[in-house]
């Protein structure tokens, strides 16, 4: 892990925590959706449009 990258991850985590505390952001839901999208993508052959791409662009995700 590069120190610069670690600091970036830490800052993003702090920002998400602050949004959660304000009640404007459901961190657990976002984490679960991203995790599910990644799991689906890892079990499928490589496609042009992965679940990660769909998730980031606000499109409906594929599921099992």
C-alpha positions as a Markdown table, in Angstrom:
| # | Residue | x | y | z |
|---|---|---|---|---|
| 1 | Unk | 0.0 | 0.0 | 0.0 |
| 2 | Unk | 1.4 | 3.4 | -1.0 |
| 3 | Unk | 1.3 | 6.0 | 1.8 |
| 4 | Unk | -0.4 | 8.6 | -0.5 |
| 5 | Unk | -3.1 | 6.1 | -1.5 |
| 6 | Unk | -3.7 | 5.1 | 2.1 |
| 7 | Unk | -4.2 | 8.7 | 3.1 |
| 8 | Unk | -6.7 | 9.1 | 0.2 |
| 9 | Unk | -8.7 | 6.1 | 1.4 |
| 10 | Unk | -8.6 | 7.4 | 5.0 |
| 11 | Unk | -10.0 | 10.8 | 3.9 |
| 12 | Unk | -12.8 | 9.2 | 1.8 |
| 13 | Unk | -13.7 | 7.0 | 4.8 |
| 14 | Unk | -13.9 | 10.1 | 7.1 |
| 15 | Unk | -16.1 | 11.9 | 4.6 |
| 16 | Unk | -18.5 | 9.0 | 4.4 |
| 17 | Unk | -18.6 | 8.7 | 8.2 |
| 18 | Unk | -19.4 | 12.4 | 8.4 |
| 19 | Unk | -22.3 | 12.0 | 5.9 |
| 20 | Unk | -23.6 | 9.0 | 7.9 |
| 21 | Unk | -23.6 | 11.0 | 11.1 |
| 22 | Unk | -25.6 | 13.8 | 9.4 |
| 23 | Unk | -28.2 | 11.2 | 8.3 |
| 24 | Unk | -27.9 | 12.1 | 4.6 |
| 25 | Unk | -26.0 | 9.0 | 3.5 |
| 26 | Unk | -26.6 | 5.2 | 4.1 |
| 27 | Unk | -23.0 | 3.9 | 4.1 |
| 28 | Unk | -24.0 | 0.3 | 4.7 |
| 29 | Unk | -26.4 | 0.3 | 1.8 |
| 30 | Unk | -23.9 | 1.7 | -0.6 |
| 31 | Unk | -21.2 | -0.8 | 0.6 |
| 32 | Unk | -23.6 | -3.7 | 0.2 |
| 33 | Unk | -24.6 | -2.6 | -3.4 |
| 34 | Unk | -21.0 | -2.2 | -4.4 |
| 35 | Unk | -20.0 | -5.5 | -2.8 |
| 36 | Unk | -22.9 | -7.3 | -4.6 |
| 37 | Unk | -22.0 | -5.7 | -8.0 |
| 38 | Unk | -18.3 | -6.8 | -7.6 |
| 39 | Unk | -19.3 | -10.3 | -6.6 |
| 40 | Unk | -21.5 | -10.6 | -9.6 |
| 41 | Unk | -18.8 | -9.3 | -11.9 |
| 42 | Unk | -16.2 | -11.6 | -10.5 |
| 43 | Unk | -18.4 | -14.7 | -11.3 |
| 44 | Unk | -19.2 | -13.6 | -14.9 |
| 45 | Unk | -17.1 | -13.5 | -18.1 |
| 46 | Unk | -15.7 | -10.1 | -18.9 |
| 47 | Unk | -18.4 | -7.9 | -20.6 |
| 48 | Unk | -18.4 | -4.4 | -22.0 |
| 49 | Unk | -20.8 | -3.2 | -19.3 |
| 50 | Unk | -20.1 | -4.7 | -15.9 |
| 51 | Unk | -22.2 | -4.3 | -12.8 |
| 52 | Unk | -19.6 | -1.9 | -11.4 |
| 53 | Unk | -20.1 | 0.3 | -14.5 |
| 54 | Unk | -23.9 | 0.1 | -14.1 |
| 55 | Unk | -23.7 | 0.9 | -10.4 |
| 56 | Unk | -21.5 | 4.0 | -11.0 |
| 57 | Unk | -23.7 | 5.2 | -13.8 |
| 58 | Unk | -27.0 | 4.6 | -11.9 |
| 59 | Unk | -28.3 | 1.8 | -14.1 |
| 60 | Unk | -30.1 | -1.3 | -12.8 |
| 61 | Unk | -27.8 | -4.1 | -11.7 |
| 62 | Unk | -27.7 | -7.7 | -12.9 |
| 63 | Unk | -28.3 | -10.2 | -10.2 |
| 64 | Unk | -28.6 | -14.0 | -9.8 |
